[in-house]
Amino acid sequence: MNKNHSVKLEFSDESILISQSDFWYFKNLLNNISHYFKLNQNKTKNILIKVPGSGKYKCINIYSFNNIKDQMERHLTKYKQDYKFFSKLIP
């Protein structure tokens, strides 16, 4: 997470900034969508998601979903690394 508390996500047609609090909600939403795409009959379908805090809706397929989920995981990993670094600085 960066110092202005927003996360930039790259969709196929645009970049969207979401707040840090919306990030956690969106992460949980993506976990639910992951269960949907695990079913074989849903792997070829598109879904409509609302990007929290932006008021925008995006139609995504499984490939777009995996790209977004990977971006979220990279942001989360960075956040965890930063937290571990700063927690070591505090006595």
DSSP file (Angstrom, degrees, kcal/mol; ACC not computed):
  #  RESIDUE AA STRUCTURE BP1 BP2  ACC     N-H-->O    O-->H-N    N-H-->O    O-->H-N    TCO  KAPPA ALPHA  PHI   PSI    X-CA   Y-CA   Z-CA
    1    1 A M              0   0    0      0, 0.0     2,-0.1     0, 0.0     6,-0.1   0.000 360.0 360.0 360.0 143.4    0.0    0.0    0.0
    2    2 A N    >   -     0   0    0      4,-0.9     3,-2.0     1,-0.1     4,-0.1  -0.419 360.0 -95.4 -96.9 176.8    1.3    3.4   -0.7
    3    3 A K  T 3  S+     0   0    0      1,-0.3    -1,-0.1     2,-0.1     0, 0.0   0.699 120.7  57.3 -69.4 -19.6    1.4    6.5    1.5
    4    4 A N  T 3  S-     0   0    0      2,-0.2    -1,-0.3    15,-0.0    16,-0.1   0.316 111.5-119.7 -92.4  11.7   -1.8    8.0    0.1
    5    5 A H  S <  S+     0   0    0     -3,-2.0    15,-2.3     1,-0.2     2,-0.3   0.834  72.6 115.2  60.3  40.1   -3.7    4.8    1.1
    6    6 A S  E     -A   19   0A   0     13,-0.3    -4,-0.9    14,-0.1     2,-0.4  -0.961  52.6-143.9-135.5 158.1   -4.8    3.8   -2.4
    7    7 A V  E     -A   18   0A   0     11,-3.3    11,-2.8    -2,-0.3     2,-0.6  -0.970  12.2-140.1-123.8 133.4   -4.1    0.9   -4.7
    8    8 A K  E     -A   17   0A   0     -2,-0.4     2,-0.4     9,-0.2     9,-0.2  -0.834  18.4-170.0 -97.4 123.9   -3.8    1.1   -8.4
    9    9 A L  E     -A   16   0A   0      7,-2.9     7,-2.8    -2,-0.6     2,-0.7  -0.943  14.5-141.1-114.2 134.8   -5.3   -1.8  -10.4
   10   10 A E  E     -A   15   0A   0     -2,-0.4     5,-0.2     5,-0.2     2,-0.2  -0.842  20.1-175.9 -97.8 113.0   -4.8   -2.2  -14.1
   11   11 A F        -     0   0    0      3,-3.1     3,-0.1    -2,-0.7    53,-0.0  -0.529  44.5 -96.8 -95.0 172.4   -7.9   -3.4  -16.0
   12   12 A S  S    S+     0   0    0      1,-0.2     3,-0.1    -2,-0.2    -1,-0.1   0.828 121.9  26.2 -61.5 -31.6   -7.7   -4.2  -19.7
   13   13 A D  S    S+     0   0    0      1,-0.2     2,-0.3     0, 0.0    -1,-0.2   0.534 128.8   0.6-112.4  -7.5   -9.1   -0.8  -20.7
   14   14 A E        -     0   0    0     -3,-0.1    -3,-3.1     2,-0.0     2,-0.4  -0.990  63.4-106.7-168.3 166.9   -8.1    1.5  -17.8
   15   15 A S  E     -A   10   0A   0     -2,-0.3     2,-0.4    -5,-0.2    -5,-0.2  -0.869  32.2-166.0-102.6 139.5   -6.4    1.9  -14.4
   16   16 A I  E     -A    9   0A   0     -7,-2.8    -7,-2.9    -2,-0.4     2,-0.5  -0.992  11.2-145.3-129.4 132.7   -8.5    2.4  -11.3
   17   17 A L  E     -A    8   0A   0     -2,-0.4     2,-0.4    -9,-0.2    -9,-0.2  -0.823  18.5-173.7 -93.3 131.2   -7.5    3.6   -7.9
   18   18 A I  E     -A    7   0A   0    -11,-2.8   -11,-3.3    -2,-0.5    35,-0.1  -0.950  26.7-109.0-122.5 149.3   -9.2    2.0   -4.9
   19   19 A S  E  >  -A    6   0A   0     -2,-0.4     4,-1.8   -13,-0.2   -13,-0.3  -0.235  29.8-109.8 -71.3 162.8   -8.8    3.1   -1.3
   20   20 A Q  H  > S+     0   0    0    -15,-2.3     4,-1.2     1,-0.2   -14,-0.1   0.886 120.1  50.0 -61.6 -39.6   -7.0    0.9    1.2
   21   21 A S  H  > S+     0   0    0    -16,-0.3     4,-1.2     1,-0.2     3,-0.2   0.891 110.8  49.1 -68.0 -37.7  -10.3    0.0    3.0
   22   22 A D  H  > S+     0   0    0      1,-0.2     4,-2.9     2,-0.2    -1,-0.2   0.789 100.7  67.8 -69.3 -26.4  -12.0   -0.9   -0.3
   23   23 A F  H  X S+     0   0    0     -4,-1.8     4,-2.4     1,-0.2    -1,-0.2   0.924 100.3  46.9 -56.7 -46.5   -8.9   -3.0   -1.1
   24   24 A W  H  X S+     0   0    0     -4,-1.2     4,-1.8    -3,-0.2    -1,-0.2   0.889 113.2  48.2 -67.5 -39.3   -9.8   -5.5    1.7
   25   25 A Y  H  X S+     0   0    0     -4,-1.2     4,-2.1     2,-0.2    -1,-0.2   0.935 112.8  48.6 -63.3 -45.4  -13.5   -5.6    0.6
   26   26 A F  H  X S+     0   0    0     -4,-2.9     4,-2.6     1,-0.2    -2,-0.2   0.867 107.0  56.3 -64.2 -37.5  -12.5   -6.2   -3.0
   27   27 A K  H  X S+     0   0    0     -4,-2.4     4,-1.7    -5,-0.2    -1,-0.2   0.923 109.2  46.1 -60.3 -44.6  -10.0   -8.9   -2.0
   28   28 A N  H  X S+     0   0    0     -4,-1.8     4,-1.7     2,-0.2    -2,-0.2   0.876 110.6  53.3 -66.8 -37.2  -12.9  -10.8   -0.3
   29   29 A L  H  X S+     0   0    0     -4,-2.1     4,-2.2     1,-0.2    -2,-0.2   0.919 107.6  51.1 -61.9 -43.2  -15.1  -10.3   -3.3
   30   30 A L  H  X S+     0   0    0     -4,-2.6     4,-2.1     1,-0.2    -1,-0.2   0.849 104.9  56.9 -64.0 -34.0  -12.4  -11.8   -5.5
   31   31 A N  H  X S+     0   0    0     -4,-1.7     4,-1.2     2,-0.2    -1,-0.2   0.906 108.4  47.1 -62.5 -40.4  -12.2  -14.8   -3.2
   32   32 A N  H  X S+     0   0    0     -4,-1.7     4,-1.2     1,-0.2     3,-0.3   0.901 111.2  50.7 -66.9 -40.7  -15.9  -15.4   -3.7
   33   33 A I  H  X S+     0   0    0     -4,-2.2     4,-2.3     1,-0.2    -1,-0.2   0.848 102.0  62.9 -65.7 -33.0  -15.6  -15.0   -7.5
   34   34 A S  H  X S+     0   0    0     -4,-2.1     4,-1.0     1,-0.2    -1,-0.2   0.895 100.4  52.2 -58.5 -40.9  -12.7  -17.5   -7.4
   35   35 A H  H  X S+     0   0    0     -4,-1.2     4,-0.5    -3,-0.3     3,-0.3   0.881 108.1  52.4 -62.6 -38.2  -15.1  -20.2   -6.2
   36   36 A Y  H >< S+     0   0    0     -4,-1.2     3,-1.1     1,-0.2     6,-0.2   0.934 109.7  47.1 -63.1 -47.5  -17.4  -19.3   -9.1
   37   37 A F  H 3< S+     0   0    0     -4,-2.3    -1,-0.2     1,-0.2    -2,-0.2   0.634  96.9  73.0 -73.7 -13.1  -14.7  -19.7  -11.8
   38   38 A K  H 3< S+     0   0    0     -4,-1.0     2,-0.4    -3,-0.3    -1,-0.2   0.753  78.3  90.1 -71.7 -21.7  -13.5  -23.0  -10.3
   39   39 A L  S XX S-     0   0    0     -3,-1.1     3,-1.8    -4,-0.5     4,-0.6  -0.613  81.0-134.9 -76.8 131.5  -16.6  -24.7  -11.7
   40   40 A N  G >4 S+     0   0    0     -2,-0.4     3,-1.0     1,-0.3     4,-0.3   0.853 102.5  57.0 -55.6 -39.8  -16.0  -26.0  -15.2
   41   41 A Q  G 34 S+     0   0    0      1,-0.2    -1,-0.3     2,-0.1     3,-0.2   0.659 108.0  49.4 -69.8 -12.7  -19.3  -24.7  -16.6
   42   42 A N  G X4 S+     0   0    0     -3,-1.8     3,-1.3    -6,-0.2    -1,-0.2   0.517  82.8  90.2-101.4  -6.9  -18.3  -21.2  -15.5
   43   43 A K  T << S+     0   0    0     -3,-1.0    19,-0.4    -4,-0.6    -1,-0.1   0.732  92.3  43.2 -66.0 -21.8  -14.8  -21.0  -16.9
   44   44 A T  T 3  S+     0   0    0     -4,-0.3    -1,-0.3    -3,-0.2     2,-0.2   0.415  97.3  98.7-101.9   1.1  -16.0  -19.6  -20.3
   45   45 A K    <   -     0   0    0     -3,-1.3    17,-0.3    -8,-0.0     2,-0.3  -0.499  64.3-135.3 -89.5 157.1  -18.5  -17.1  -18.8
   46   46 A N        -     0   0    0     -2,-0.2     2,-0.3    15,-0.1    15,-0.2  -0.811  19.3-161.3-102.9 150.6  -18.1  -13.4  -18.2
   47   47 A I  E     -B   60   0B   0     13,-2.8    13,-2.9    -2,-0.3     2,-0.6  -0.929  15.9-128.3-129.7 158.3  -19.2  -11.7  -15.1
   48   48 A L  E     -B   59   0B   0     -2,-0.3     2,-0.4    11,-0.2    11,-0.2  -0.925  29.5-177.3-106.5 122.8  -20.0   -8.1  -14.1
   49   49 A I  E     -B   58   0B   0      9,-2.9     9,-3.0    -2,-0.6     2,-0.6  -0.905  22.9-134.2-119.2 149.4  -18.2   -6.8  -11.0
   50   50 A K  E     -B   57   0B   0     -2,-0.4     7,-0.2     7,-0.2    -2,-0.0  -0.900  19.1-136.6 -99.8 126.3  -18.4   -3.5   -9.3
   51   51 A V  E >>> -B   56   0B   0      5,-2.9     3,-1.7    -2,-0.6     4,-0.9  -0.740  32.3-117.9 -82.5 114.3  -15.1   -2.0   -8.4
   52   52 A P  T 345S+     0   0    0      0, 0.0   -33,-0.2     0, 0.0   -30,-0.1  -0.185  89.7   9.8 -60.1 140.4  -15.6   -0.7   -4.9
   53   53 A G  T 345S+     0   0    0    -35,-0.1   -36,-0.1     1,-0.1    -2,-0.0   0.276 116.0  75.5  80.1 -12.3  -15.2    3.0   -4.3
   54   54 A S  T <45S-     0   0    0     -3,-1.7     3,-0.1     2,-0.2    -1,-0.1   0.671  87.9-136.2-103.3 -20.8  -15.0    3.8   -8.0
   55   55 A G  T  <5 +     0   0    0     -4,-0.9     2,-0.3     1,-0.3    -5,-0.0   0.610  63.6 128.2  72.7  11.3  -18.7    3.4   -9.0
   56   56 A K  E   < -B   51   0B   0     -5,-0.7    -5,-2.9     2,-0.0     2,-0.4  -0.766  48.7-150.5-105.7 147.2  -17.5    1.5  -12.1
   57   57 A Y  E     -B   50   0B   0     -2,-0.3     2,-0.4    -7,-0.2    -7,-0.2  -0.907  11.2-163.8-111.9 142.2  -18.6   -1.8  -13.3
   58   58 A K  E     -B   49   0B   0     -9,-3.0    -9,-2.9    -2,-0.4     2,-0.6  -0.991  15.2-143.1-129.5 134.3  -16.3   -4.1  -15.3
   59   59 A C  E     +B   48   0B   0     -2,-0.4     2,-0.3   -11,-0.2   -11,-0.2  -0.858  35.1 176.2 -92.0 119.2  -17.2   -7.2  -17.4
   60   60 A I  E     -B   47   0B   0    -13,-2.9   -13,-2.8    -2,-0.6     2,-0.2  -0.899  22.8-153.8-128.3 154.3  -14.5   -9.7  -16.9
   61   61 A N     >  -     0   0    0     -2,-0.3     4,-2.6   -15,-0.2     5,-0.2  -0.505  48.2 -84.2-108.8-175.2  -13.7  -13.2  -18.0
   62   62 A I  H  > S+     0   0    0    -19,-0.4     4,-2.4   -17,-0.3     5,-0.1   0.840 128.1  52.2 -63.9 -33.2  -11.5  -15.8  -16.2
   63   63 A Y  H  > S+     0   0    0      2,-0.2     4,-1.9     1,-0.2    -1,-0.2   0.920 112.0  44.6 -70.4 -43.2   -8.3  -14.4  -17.7
   64   64 A S  H  > S+     0   0    0      2,-0.2     4,-2.5     1,-0.2     5,-0.2   0.905 112.7  53.6 -64.2 -40.7   -9.1  -10.8  -16.6
   65   65 A F  H  X S+     0   0    0     -4,-2.6     4,-3.0     1,-0.2    -2,-0.2   0.938 107.9  48.7 -58.9 -48.2  -10.1  -12.1  -13.2
   66   66 A N  H  X S+     0   0    0     -4,-2.4     4,-2.4     1,-0.2    -1,-0.2   0.873 110.7  51.8 -62.2 -36.6   -6.7  -14.0  -12.8
   67   67 A N  H  X S+     0   0    0     -4,-1.9     4,-2.0     2,-0.2    -1,-0.2   0.935 112.7  44.4 -63.4 -46.7   -4.8  -10.8  -13.8
   68   68 A I  H  X S+     0   0    0     -4,-2.5     4,-2.4     2,-0.2    -2,-0.2   0.916 113.1  51.0 -64.8 -43.4   -6.7   -8.7  -11.3
   69   69 A K  H  X S+     0   0    0     -4,-3.0     4,-2.4     1,-0.2    -1,-0.2   0.904 109.1  51.4 -62.6 -40.8   -6.3  -11.3   -8.6
   70   70 A D  H  X S+     0   0    0     -4,-2.4     4,-2.2     2,-0.2    -1,-0.2   0.897 109.3  50.5 -61.8 -40.8   -2.6  -11.5   -9.2
   71   71 A Q  H  X S+     0   0    0     -4,-2.0     4,-2.2     2,-0.2    -2,-0.2   0.921 110.2  49.7 -62.5 -43.4   -2.3   -7.7   -8.9
   72   72 A M  H  X S+     0   0    0     -4,-2.4     4,-2.5     1,-0.2    -2,-0.2   0.906 109.8  51.2 -62.4 -41.7   -4.2   -7.9   -5.6
   73   73 A E  H  X S+     0   0    0     -4,-2.4     4,-2.7     2,-0.2    -1,-0.2   0.889 108.5  51.3 -63.7 -39.3   -1.8  -10.6   -4.3
   74   74 A R  H  X S+     0   0    0     -4,-2.2     4,-2.3     2,-0.2    -1,-0.2   0.916 111.3  47.7 -64.0 -41.9    1.2   -8.6   -5.3
   75   75 A H  H  X S+     0   0    0     -4,-2.2     4,-2.4     2,-0.2    -2,-0.2   0.911 112.9  49.0 -63.8 -41.3   -0.1   -5.5   -3.4
   76   76 A L  H  X S+     0   0    0     -4,-2.5     4,-2.4     2,-0.2    -2,-0.2   0.906 110.3  50.0 -66.0 -41.8   -0.9   -7.7   -0.4
   77   77 A T  H  X S+     0   0    0     -4,-2.7     4,-2.3     2,-0.2    -1,-0.2   0.915 111.6  49.0 -61.6 -43.7    2.6   -9.3   -0.4
   78   78 A K  H  X S+     0   0    0     -4,-2.3     4,-2.6     1,-0.2    -2,-0.2   0.913 110.3  51.3 -61.9 -43.3    4.1   -5.8   -0.5
   79   79 A Y  H  X S+     0   0    0     -4,-2.4     4,-2.5     1,-0.2    -2,-0.2   0.920 110.2  48.7 -60.4 -44.7    1.9   -4.7    2.3
   80   80 A K  H  X S+     0   0    0     -4,-2.4     4,-2.4     2,-0.2    -1,-0.2   0.897 111.6  49.7 -63.6 -40.6    2.9   -7.7    4.4
   81   81 A Q  H  X S+     0   0    0     -4,-2.3     4,-2.2     2,-0.2    -2,-0.2   0.918 112.1  47.8 -64.2 -43.5    6.6   -7.1    3.7
   82   82 A D  H  X S+     0   0    0     -4,-2.6     4,-2.7     2,-0.2     5,-0.2   0.908 111.2  51.3 -62.7 -41.9    6.3   -3.4    4.6
   83   83 A Y  H  X S+     0   0    0     -4,-2.5     4,-2.6     1,-0.2    -2,-0.2   0.921 110.3  48.2 -62.5 -44.4    4.5   -4.3    7.8
   84   84 A K  H  X S+     0   0    0     -4,-2.4     4,-1.3     2,-0.2    -1,-0.2   0.902 112.4  50.0 -63.1 -40.2    7.2   -6.8    8.9
   85   85 A F  H  X S+     0   0    0     -4,-2.2     4,-0.8     1,-0.2     3,-0.3   0.946 115.1  41.6 -63.5 -48.5    9.9   -4.2    8.2
   86   86 A F  H  X S+     0   0    0     -4,-2.7     4,-0.9     1,-0.2     3,-0.4   0.829 109.5  57.9 -72.0 -30.9    8.2   -1.5   10.2
   87   87 A S  H  < S+     0   0    0     -4,-2.6    -1,-0.2    -5,-0.2     3,-0.2   0.813 103.4  54.9 -68.7 -26.8    7.2   -3.8   13.0
   88   88 A K  H  < S+     0   0    0     -4,-1.3    -1,-0.2    -3,-0.3    -2,-0.2   0.757 103.2  56.5 -74.0 -23.9   10.9   -4.7   13.5
   89   89 A L  H  < S+     0   0    0     -4,-0.8    -1,-0.2    -3,-0.4    -2,-0.2   0.739  92.0  80.2 -78.7 -22.9   11.7   -1.0   13.8
   90   90 A I     <        0   0    0     -4,-0.9    -1,-0.0    -3,-0.2     0, 0.0  -0.757 360.0 360.0 -89.9 121.6    9.3   -0.5   16.7
   91   91 A P              0   0    0      0, 0.0    -1,-0.1     0, 0.0    -3,-0.1   0.500 360.0 360.0 -71.5 360.0   10.8   -1.7   20.0
